[in-house]
Amino acid sequence: MTGMDLVQVADMLGITPDRVFEICTKGQRIEGFLGILFFVLWVFGALCLARRLAKIAHEDEYEEMRGYYGVAALIILITLTIFLWYTYHFVLQLLCPEYMVIKEIWR
């Protein structure tokens, strides 16, 4: 992001460059906080899943079925990752819509 880009975006939106900078700063703070929060949720979900599947695998009486729990865990983690990714962008659009508009224009 250069100063010229900031001025061009401000002209496109019809607001001052200071306001664009303020919106971007606020949006980046929210984006960073959400990134940390969603990463913690993902790790917590992965650890809970691993603990639960280890318990089930230990109690399972069929030896040949134990290998399938890893495949099930992988599928669940991929699903959780996709869900959190789309939820992340949806929450960003709810919390700071101006930032998302500026981000789209800046690309």
C-alpha positions in Angstrom: 0.0 0.0 0.0 1.5 3.3 -1.1 0.3 6.8 -0.4 -0.8 7.1 -4.1 -3.0 4.0 -3.7 -4.5 5.4 -0.6 -5.4 8.7 -2.3 -6.8 6.9 -5.4 -9.0 4.7 -3.2 -10.2 7.7 -1.2 -11.1 9.5 -4.5 -13.0 6.4 -5.7 -15.0 6.3 -2.5 -15.4 10.1 -2.1 -13.9 10.2 1.4 -10.7 11.6 2.8 -7.5 9.6 2.8 -7.4 9.9 6.6 -10.8 8.2 6.9 -9.6 5.4 4.6 -6.6 5.0 6.8 -8.7 4.9 9.9 -11.1 2.3 8.4 -8.2 0.1 7.3 -6.5 0.3 10.7 -9.7 -0.7 12.5 -10.4 -3.4 10.0 -6.9 -4.9 10.3 -7.2 -5.0 14.1 -10.5 -6.8 13.9 -9.1 -9.1 11.2 -6.1 -10.0 13.4 -8.3 -10.6 16.5 -10.7 -12.9 14.5 -7.7 -14.7 13.0 -6.3 -15.5 16.5 -9.8 -16.4 17.8 -10.6 -18.7 15.0 -7.2 -20.4 15.2 -7.8 -21.1 18.9 -11.2 -22.5 18.1 -9.7 -24.7 15.4 -7.0 -26.0 17.7 -9.5 -26.6 20.5 -11.8 -28.5 18.1 -8.8 -30.6 16.8 -7.7 -31.5 20.3 -11.2 -32.4 21.5 -11.7 -34.5 18.4 -8.3 -36.3 18.9 -9.1 -37.0 22.5 -12.6 -38.3 21.8 -11.4 -40.5 18.9 -8.5 -41.9 21.0 -11.0 -42.9 23.7 -13.3 -44.5 21.2 -10.5 -46.3 19.5 -9.2 -47.6 22.8 -12.6 -49.0 23.7 -13.3 -50.5 20.3 -13.1 -54.2 20.4 -12.5 -54.6 16.7 -8.8 -54.2 15.9 -9.3 -53.6 12.2 -11.6 -50.7 12.7 -9.1 -48.5 14.6 -7.4 -47.3 11.4 -10.6 -45.7 10.2 -10.8 -43.2 13.1 -7.8 -41.3 11.7 -9.6 -40.9 8.3 -12.8 -39.8 10.1 -10.7 -37.2 12.1 -9.1 -35.9 8.9 -12.5 -35.5 7.2 -13.9 -33.7 10.3 -10.9 -31.3 10.5 -11.2 -30.4 6.8 -14.9 -29.7 7.3 -14.1 -27.6 10.4 -11.5 -25.7 8.5 -13.8 -24.9 5.6 -16.6 -23.8 8.0 -14.3 -21.5 10.0 -12.9 -20.0 6.8 -16.3 -19.0 5.4 -17.5 -17.9 8.9 -14.4 -15.7 9.2 -15.2 -13.7 6.1 -18.9 -13.5 7.0 -18.1 -12.1 10.5 -15.6 -9.7 8.9 -18.3 -8.4 6.6 -20.6 -7.9 9.5 -18.1 -6.2 11.8 -16.4 -3.9 9.4 -18.1 -3.7 6.0 -16.3 -0.5 5.0 -12.9 -2.3 5.4 -14.1 -5.2 3.2 -15.1 -2.7 0.5 -11.8 -1.0 0.6 -10.0 -4.3 0.6 -11.9 -5.4 -2.5 -11.1 -2.1 -4.3 -7.4 -2.3 -3.3 -6.9 -5.7 -5.0 
